[in-house]
């Protein structure tokens, strides 16, 4: 069975307060995106890796690969205006059946077990979405009110989200909607049932300078 | 106006895989609980600090204070079987009006700003509950189903939760309920409106070895 990993990099760097998009910032000797790619290569070195980048960042990335002597084979696909269109572009390059993992470029700390469980769930149940529990109290709010909700009924969702290629391709034929914050929500909207798997606490999404410092520490330790 | 901080330590150490309860584990040269107390003393050295501890840990704590030459003045109150009863015991020692902050002993990284905003909100609106946004996707689930929810309608709740003493004392006259995961939920159940303030990302709750490592790193940096 063919196995793919689509690694989606969309960040422009604005929230980091840096010129360089966050996926290219160096932590623990190499750019964030190289760590993320390596995690999938370590998991399965026959995996077909597809990296989605904003068009204007592709040259820069290729120069980074030379600079860092980064030689894990991967295909590059141009991103779209929203994450949805970026993933759609990548899925359009896959013709065959199999399982595809869709991963945020800025999650360099995904564990081998998280990847493994999500792929295994997709192979048997059609999809596998890594999730972790919430240990703080949780409140739901609107403009005027807020109220406590039972945190044990909620999970924080991570990536890689793994799918049968045919299911997720079909789901991505839908019109784009703003509610689509991740691939599981796209699949769900197409009518399919979503299956949760165990994520890992370290698998943080790097979006601000605090996260970057934390990721550096976790990679060093 | 009188200002109080009740710092609640309930942990037994089981989830940490250690013999020593997590509030007593040493990070960055002193036990977690001493860091938490120091944050409030640094904020206002006239604050009346009340530490709630399980009865069988009180001797150990007093010996730790001697060992570490820890001399921030604080009163010790015996804890109850649930966090609810621990807070109730501490509130019973406060007679006067004023503002009280109720804080988890295992949150040694609360910022001065988080404390300040919560106290200020309590002074003007009756209460102030620190909260942070959720940046990952969120799902609600039960035994058979799960579905995406809009993460921008939810917040992760932290401590210190600050209240007008009279309001929170009245709320704690209620019967204990299992839904009471924090003081804001106790207040809310008494019919009062809850006001959210800005928390800080670093203000993590130490519940497992990963958190402890992270807290050590954050305190060192």
HADDOCK unambig.tbl for C-alpha pairs under 7 A between the chains (distance, minus, plus):
assign (segid A and resid 136 and name CA) (segid B and resid 156 and name CA) 6.27 0.50 0.50
assign (segid A and resid 136 and name CA) (segid B and resid 157 and name CA) 6.04 0.50 0.50
assign (segid A and resid 136 and name CA) (segid B and resid 158 and name CA) 6.81 0.50 0.50
assign (segid A and resid 137 and name CA) (segid B and resid 156 and name CA) 6.13 0.50 0.50
assign (segid A and resid 137 and name CA) (segid B and resid 157 and name CA) 5.09 0.50 0.50
assign (segid A and resid 137 and name CA) (segid B and resid 181 and name CA) 6.54 0.50 0.50
assign (segid A and resid 137 and name CA) (segid B and resid 182 and name CA) 6.94 0.50 0.50
assign (segid A and resid 138 and name CA) (segid B and resid 154 and name CA) 6.94 0.50 0.50
assign (segid A and resid 138 and name CA) (segid B and resid 155 and name CA) 5.87 0.50 0.50
assign (segid A and resid 138 and name CA) (segid B and resid 156 and name CA) 4.90 0.50 0.50
assign (segid A and resid 138 and name CA) (segid B and resid 157 and name CA) 5.62 0.50 0.50
assign (segid A and resid 139 and name CA) (segid B and resid 154 and name CA) 5.56 0.50 0.50
assign (segid A and resid 139 and name CA) (segid B and resid 155 and name CA) 5.40 0.50 0.50
assign (segid A and resid 139 and name CA) (segid B and resid 156 and name CA) 6.67 0.50 0.50
assign (segid A and resid 139 and name CA) (segid B and resid 157 and name CA) 6.96 0.50 0.50
assign (segid A and resid 140 and name CA) (segid B and resid 153 and name CA) 5.58 0.50 0.50
assign (segid A and resid 140 and name CA) (segid B and resid 154 and name CA) 4.39 0.50 0.50
assign (segid A and resid 140 and name CA) (segid B and resid 155 and name CA) 6.52 0.50 0.50
assign (segid A and resid 141 and name CA) (segid B and resid 153 and name CA) 5.35 0.50 0.50
assign (segid A and resid 141 and name CA) (segid B and resid 154 and name CA) 6.00 0.50 0.50
assign (segid A and resid 142 and name CA) (segid B and resid 153 and name CA) 6.36 0.50 0.50
assign (segid A and resid 146 and name CA) (segid B and resid 194 and name CA) 6.96 0.50 0.50
assign (segid A and resid 148 and name CA) (segid B and resid 185 and name CA) 6.12 0.50 0.50
assign (segid A and resid 153 and name CA) (segid B and resid 140 and name CA) 5.57 0.50 0.50
assign (segid A and resid 153 and name CA) (segid B and resid 141 and name CA) 5.35 0.50 0.50
assign (segid A and resid 153 and name CA) (segid B and resid 142 and name CA) 6.36 0.50 0.50
assign (segid A and resid 154 and name CA) (segid B and resid 138 and name CA) 6.95 0.50 0.50
assign (segid A and resid 154 and name CA) (segid B and resid 139 and name CA) 5.54 0.50 0.50
assign (segid A and resid 154 and name CA) (segid B and resid 140 and name CA) 4.38 0.50 0.50
assign (segid A and resid 154 and name CA) (segid B and resid 141 and name CA) 6.01 0.50 0.50
assign (segid A and resid 155 and name CA) (segid B and resid 138 and name CA) 5.87 0.50 0.50
assign (segid A and resid 155 and name CA) (segid B and resid 139 and name CA) 5.39 0.50 0.50
assign (segid A and resid 155 and name CA) (segid B and resid 140 and name CA) 6.52 0.50 0.50
assign (segid A and resid 156 and name CA) (segid B and resid 136 and name CA) 6.25 0.50 0.50
assign (segid A and resid 156 and name CA) (segid B and resid 137 and name CA) 6.13 0.50 0.50
assign (segid A and resid 156 and name CA) (segid B and resid 138 and name CA) 4.90 0.50 0.50
assign (segid A and resid 156 and name CA) (segid B and resid 139 and name CA) 6.67 0.50 0.50
assign (segid A and resid 157 and name CA) (segid B and resid 136 and name CA) 6.02 0.50 0.50
assign (segid A and resid 157 and name CA) (segid B and resid 137 and name CA) 5.08 0.50 0.50
assign (segid A and resid 157 and name CA) (segid B and resid 138 and name CA) 5.62 0.50 0.50
assign (segid A and resid 157 and name CA) (segid B and resid 139 and name CA) 6.97 0.50 0.50
assign (segid A and resid 158 and name CA) (segid B and resid 136 and name CA) 6.81 0.50 0.50
assign (segid A and resid 181 and name CA) (segid B and resid 137 and name CA) 6.54 0.50 0.50
assign (segid A and resid 182 and name CA) (segid B and resid 137 and name CA) 6.93 0.50 0.50
assign (segid A and resid 185 and name CA) (segid B and resid 148 and name CA) 6.14 0.50 0.50
assign (segid A and resid 194 and name CA) (segid B and resid 146 and name CA) 6.98 0.50 0.50
